[in-house]
């Protein structure tokens, strides 16, 4: 790992990851800003934060820039994204990263702290079906201190407005087509670039073996994945959160907040 750290431009990879994600979510920075507003408001200026499904550490990066006294534990299963996160934050004692599967009942055993002031996650938990996500929400309540806050920014739609949803989806499809013509990388193209990097090819291969090759077409959506904001709020309240509400939304996504 030390040799890899000296041979990779970690900031460039962080920037390319952010641009790829923004191609899908042009309001990505806005949701992060609102999320960190709530972290600071409810957990103070120096919180101990758990960044779930942290990827390359995008939220942790913004957290530590905004709140220099904060500390963050990033959790993910993806070996390639964790490689980028560990490289980017190498030497910063405020950030640490652990490998864990959030569907494993023992995932909390990997955490370095028994409790956290805040738990944050973005655009990740929509991969979970209803029952594993319900269990995870209960686990999250269990690692938050009394008065701690959980924030989840993810794909959450309102099925009561189908014509609005269809028009917005078509609008964003046209936008993405224009930006891709101008050189924007989509999910598959970004992973192809990572796999072509001679230093990062091995972590990419490990990721493909463990979680599948993201360059391949996605299969049909499986199982019962919650898509309604109301489901998340009701489940948070039933999982031990004293309060839960929506704090931000776009036509396709929302940020929900639960207070222990």
LINBELSUL-V272008 format. One line per field, one symbol per residue. ss: DSSP state (2 for helix, 1 for strand, 0 for the rest). psi: psi as a letter, one per 30 degrees, with the letter a starting at -180 (. if undefined). Layout:
ss->???
psi->???
//
This chain:
ss->02222220022222222222222200022222222222222220000111110000022222222200001111110022222222220000001111100000002222000001111111002220022222222222222111111111111010000222222222222222222220000022222222220000222222222220000000000000000122222222220000111111100011111110
psi->eeeeefgkieeeeeeeeeeeefeeifgeeeeeeeefeeeeeffafhljkjjkhfbfgeeeeeefeeifglkkjkklfjeeeeeeeeeegkfjffklklkkjffkfgffffkfkfllekkllkhefffkleeeeeeeeeeeeffklkflkkkjjajjljffieeeeeeeeeeeeeeeeeeeefgkkaeeeeeeeeffkfegeeeeeeeeeefljffkkkakkkajkkfkeeeeeeeeefggkekklkfllafflljkkkk.
//
